[in-house]
Amino acid sequence: MGTGSNALYHLSRSIKMPNVPIRIFNIASTQVDREEVRKWLDFIGAEGYEIPEDGAVTNPALLIALAGRRCYKSFVPGLNPNVTKIRKDMADYIDNILASGHGSVLEHSVYTFAIENVSRVFTGEMNRHRAGWAISEGSMRYIRFTDIDWWMPTSLQDSPDDSVELRLRKQQSRDIFTAAFKMQSQAYSSLLEVWDIPEGHHDFHYKKVVTSCLRRIVGMGVATGGIWTGNIRAIRHVITMRADSAAEEEIFYVFSNILKMMAEKEPMLFGDFKQNESGSWVPEYRKV
Ligand SMILES: Cc1cc2nc3c(=O)[nH]c(=O)nc-3n(C[C@H](O)[C@H](O)[C@H](O)COP(=O)(O)OP(=O)(O)OC[C@H]3O[C@@H](n4cnc5c(N)ncnc54)[C@H](O)[C@@H]3O)c2cc1C
């Protein structure tokens, strides 16, 4: 990386432009209608099965267990004459699903995340995961930027172990990033002036055509966001691939945080992930 001779570096010294933090919001998850479940269980002859109380097990884990038990009718011993013993403990039951790789039942339950201030570096990688995900990504065509916000990569943030030289390189890089994003913002504003969208302009088609064209000058580091809904099997798969220390730093940051969130909310479904010495989150049950 060059030093003080870089024009962007010099430009950056007069600029103060905040970057933005990545935020992850778990905005929805599967809910079970216990009354309807009771009617269904009675209908199939499983009157003896006690639905775990609300609070004893999460809704997503309960739905997965119900779907799993429906396969062999293993709600109570004898309901299926082939089944004489059942795992009563919910944690044991779910653990056995994971251990034996009966992962298809995990697909019944979903979690929805609103993820904000991630870049198109993140979304480009994230959206390659097609199986088991629903995606709504922030538009660049219809959204008109005011500022070009961005997330500071983990690798450019200071760390207490940094040498003096590394600290300097990081500082210079941050300055250049700041200047580069500022230049994008300025160029975007200038283009908006050229194409003159006055305050209160109502021609939506015209505005769309303009912002659709102008997005080409916005770099892939721009802070954007969207909504991602994944089923539990898909979320486990993406955590396994992307909360790995070899993954790109932004998707690693997002998915190691999603794992922490999920391990707290769904210990039965995500409690087998452990962090190893290299920083990767590794599941005990890799292929479910
Ligand atoms: C380190 C790294 C570097 C990468 N570099 C590039 C790159 O340079 N260019 C690039 O284009 N991509 C790249 N990728 C993306 C990668 O190739 C995958 O497309 C992406 O990670 C999605 O993962 P997945 O295939 O497991 O799909 P997911 O949609 O997450 O699917 C999960 C699993 O379901 C099964 N599955 C999904 N879809 C199908 C299907 N259609 N048919 C059969 N089985 C299916 C597979 O077992 C798959 O593993 C990279 C990924 C990593 C981790």
The ligand as a Gaussian input file, in Angstrom:
#p B3LYP/6-31G(d) Opt

LIG

0 1
 C      -14.234000     -19.861000      -0.315000
 C      -15.309000     -19.741000      -1.365000
 C      -14.992000     -19.215000      -2.607000
 C      -15.973000     -19.117000      -3.606000
 N      -15.641000     -18.575000      -4.810000
 C      -16.579000     -18.455000      -5.783000
 C      -16.270000     -17.880000      -7.051000
 O      -15.152000     -17.469000      -7.298000
 N      -17.246000     -17.792000      -7.968000
 C      -18.517000     -18.256000      -7.738000
 O      -19.373000     -18.189000      -8.622000
 N      -18.836000     -18.783000      -6.541000
 C      -17.916000     -18.900000      -5.563000
 N      -18.253000     -19.428000      -4.355000
 C      -19.645000     -19.809000      -4.143000
 C      -19.853000     -21.337000      -4.098000
 O      -19.436000     -21.932000      -5.284000
 C      -21.330000     -21.675000      -3.868000
 O      -22.109000     -21.341000      -4.972000
 C      -21.914000     -20.966000      -2.681000
 O      -21.047000     -21.066000      -1.582000
 C      -23.280000     -21.566000      -2.355000
 O      -23.114000     -22.741000      -1.607000
 P      -23.791000     -24.107000      -1.974000
 O      -23.370000     -24.604000      -3.292000
 O      -23.516000     -25.018000      -0.804000
 O      -25.321000     -23.757000      -2.170000
 P      -26.583000     -23.690000      -1.229000
 O      -27.648000     -23.063000      -2.021000
 O      -26.258000     -23.086000       0.093000
 O      -26.975000     -25.201000      -1.085000
 C      -26.782000     -26.025000       0.049000
 C      -26.519000     -27.438000      -0.420000
 O      -27.659000     -27.924000      -1.106000
 C      -27.262000     -28.710000      -2.219000
 N      -27.711000     -28.051000      -3.441000
 C      -28.004000     -26.735000      -3.635000
 N      -28.427000     -26.487000      -4.848000
 C      -28.391000     -27.655000      -5.493000
 C      -28.691000     -28.021000      -6.816000
 N      -29.122000     -27.157000      -7.731000
 N      -28.538000     -29.311000      -7.144000
 C      -28.105000     -30.221000      -6.260000
 N      -27.805000     -29.931000      -4.968000
 C      -27.948000     -28.660000      -4.590000
 C      -25.753000     -28.829000      -2.161000
 O      -25.400000     -29.977000      -1.404000
 C      -25.366000     -27.581000      -1.425000
 O      -24.108000     -27.645000      -0.772000
 C      -17.298000     -19.543000      -3.343000
 C      -17.600000     -20.068000      -2.076000
 C      -16.641000     -20.169000      -1.087000
 C      -17.031000     -20.720000       0.273000

